[in-house]
Amino acid sequence: MLKRSDILAGVSHEVRTQMNAIVAFSYLMNNASYTAEEKKEFSEQILHSCEQLIGLFDNFLDSAALEKGAAQQEMSDCNANQTLENLTSEFRVLMRKRNKAHISLIQEDNLPANLHITLDVARISRIVQNLFINALENTISGYIRFGCIFRDNLITFYIKDSGQGFTKSKELLLSDNPEIFISDTQDTYSAMNLILARNLLRVLRGHIRVEPNEPLGTSVYVTFNATEITGLKIISGIESDQRIAI
């Protein structure tokens, strides 16, 4: 069981690791003995380490703010279909940056056409993004399915992967204890992603379900209240024809 002091120690260790990587690869880029292709790889490693640091700090600071009760819901009107498309586009960019061409991202669209709802888009997007990153890190090859369902003023986002992270993902996402269970193989960055997703779910009063997918993969469903905007009434509970984009 991991206490807050352990999380702080983990964050400190992860920061040092990523900073050392940035310094080392920056030094190698200035070495004339390496080829242009090798220097390109060094540059990509530096960028990856920077992104890891930014994500780590964002997750840690946001989690700290949530623990102090400093965060509240910020509802706004949005187009649910466009929100789904935007998230999928971000996921594809992330996969390209991490050279995950051997993983298929499958978008499953079960939303009514032109669905407008009231939602805390920023925080819900952050939850779904963190869940996707977790799926990506636990999937060596295969697929990740991402989709959304709207019914009876409830919207459910889901991510299903063919990876091997079910046990540790379930422990982190379903624990109601502030002392989060973390597997010995779970790195700090991955753990902070799931801790923040869980904390944000509590603030938004969302519901989560974690199930096994195939032999070792994980299916995560997160559900939130989402009121349809009057004047743009769409019959709830009727799904559009499923559109799948690979």
N, C-alpha and C positions, 0 to 999 in steps of 0.2 A: 504494500500500500504506500502510495507516494504522498508525502506531506508537502506543504507549500515551499518549505525550505529546500526540499529535493527538486521541486520544479525550478526554483531560482538557480540552483546549482546546475541543473540540466541546461537552462537557458544560457547561463554563463559559459558552460562548456561548448555549447553549439555556436555561440558568438565567436569564441576564440578559434574554433575549428574553421568556420567560414572566413574569418579575417586572415588566418594563416594561409588558406587556399588562395585568397585574392593576392596576398603579398607574393606567394611563391609563383603563381602563374604570371603575375606582372613582371617578375624578375626573368622568367623564362622567355617571355615575349621579346625582351631586349637582347636576348642571346642570338647572335648571328648564325650560330651553327644549326638552328632549327629551320625547317622549311616553312613556306607560306601556309601550307595546309596544316601543319602542326601548330603554328601560331594562331590560326583561325580556331582550332580546337581549344587552345589556351584561353582565347578571348571568350568563347562560349562558356567555358568553365567559370571564368570571372563573372560573367553575367548571371549565371546560375547561382553562384554564391551570393551575389548582391540581392537577387530576388528572394533567396532563402532568408537572408538577414531582414529584409523589409517585411516579409511575411511573418517571421518570428516576432519582431517587435510589434507589428500591428496586432497580432493575436494576443500577445502578452498584455499590452496596454489596454486593449478592448476588454479582455477578461477581467483585468483589475478594475476597470470602470464599472463593469457589470456587477462585480462583487460588492461594490460600494453603493449600488443602487443609483448610479448616475445616468443610466440609460433608460429611455422610454421609447415606446413605439412611435414611429413617424409615418403615419398612413398617408397614402397619396393615390390618385387615380392612375391606372396603368392599363395598357393593352397586354393581356396575359400571353397572347400568341407571340408578340414582339419580345416580351421578356424571355420567353423560352428560346427564341431564335438568338437573342443576344448572348445568353448563357452558352448555347451550343457553339457559337462563334468563338467565344473566349476559350472554351475547352479545346477547340481545334488548334488555336494559336498556342496554347500551353503544351499540347502534345507535340507540336512541331518543334518548339523550343527544347523539349526534353527528348527529342529523337525517338518518339514512341510510334513510329510508322507501322510497327508490327502489331499494334493494337487497333481494332476497329471501333470507332465511336458511332453508335447507332442512335439516332434521335427518333423517338416514338411520339407522335403528336396525336393525342386523344382529346384535344380541346375543341369546343365549339368555335366556329369561325368568328373572328372579330369580337372576342370576349373582352369586355372592359370590367375591371373590378377595382376595389379598394384594397391596397396591400402595402406593407412596409417593404418596398422593393429592395432597398439597399441592404437591409439586414437579412432578408430571406435569400437574396442572391449570395451574400457572404456565406451563409450556412451551406447552400448547395455547392458553391465553389469549393469549400473546405471538404465536403463529402466527396466531391469528384477527385480532388487531389489525393485523398486517402485511397480511393479506388485505384487511381493511376499508379500510386506507389506500391500497391499490393498486387498489381497485375503485370506479370512478365510478358505474357502474350495472350491473345484471345480477343475479348471484346469488353466494352462498357456500354450498357444501354442507359439512356437518359430520357426521361419523359415526364409528362404532367397530366393529371386528371382533375377535372372540375365537376363537382356534383353537390347539390344542396348547400350552396354557399360555403363549400369547403374545397380548398385546392391542395392537391397532393403532388409533390415532386418526388421522383424516385430515381435511384441510381443502382444498377445491377452490374456486378462485375464477375469475371471468371477467374479472379485472383485467388489468393490464399490468406486473406487477412480477417476472416470472419470472427475468430475468437477474440483477438485484441480489439477489433472495432466494436464488437458488442459490449465488451467490458467498459470501454470509455464512453460510449454513447448512451448506455442505459443506466449508468451509475447515478444515483441520487445523492451519493456521499461526496462531500467536498474533497475528501482524500481519494483521488482518482486511482483506479487500478491501471497499471501500465506493465505490459509484458517486457521482459528483459531485452527483447529484440526490437522494441518500439523506440525510435529516436525521438528526441525532444520536439523537433519541428512537426512531425506527424502527430504526436500527442497533443501539442498545443492547438493544432487545427481542429481536432475532435473535441477538445475541452471547450474551445470557443463556440463551436457549433452547438454543443449541448447547452452552454450558458445562454446563448442567444435564443434557443428554443424555449427556455424557461421564461425569458423576458416577453417573448411573443405569444406565450401560452400555446405553443404548438405541441403536436403529438408526434412521436417517433416510433417506428417499428423496424426492427432489424431481424432479418431472416437469412438462413443459408441459401445460397444459390448454386445449384448443381453440387458437385462433391465438396469443393472448398471455397467457393466464391461467396460474395455477400450481396444481399439486397437491402437497401435502406430506403424507407418511405418517411417523408416528413409532411405533416398536414397542418394547415393554418386556416383560420377563418378568413373568408374573402367575399365581401358583399358585392353583388353585381350593382353596377351604377344604373340608377333609374334613368329612363329615357333612351337607354341602349339595351333594352331587355332582350335577353337570350334565354330560351327555354333550358333550364338546368336539368341535368340528369340524362340528356341526350347527347351521345358522343358523335362527333363528326367521323367521317371515314378516316381510318388510321393512315397517316402519311409517314413513311419511313425514309430517312435520308442517311446514306452511309458515306 
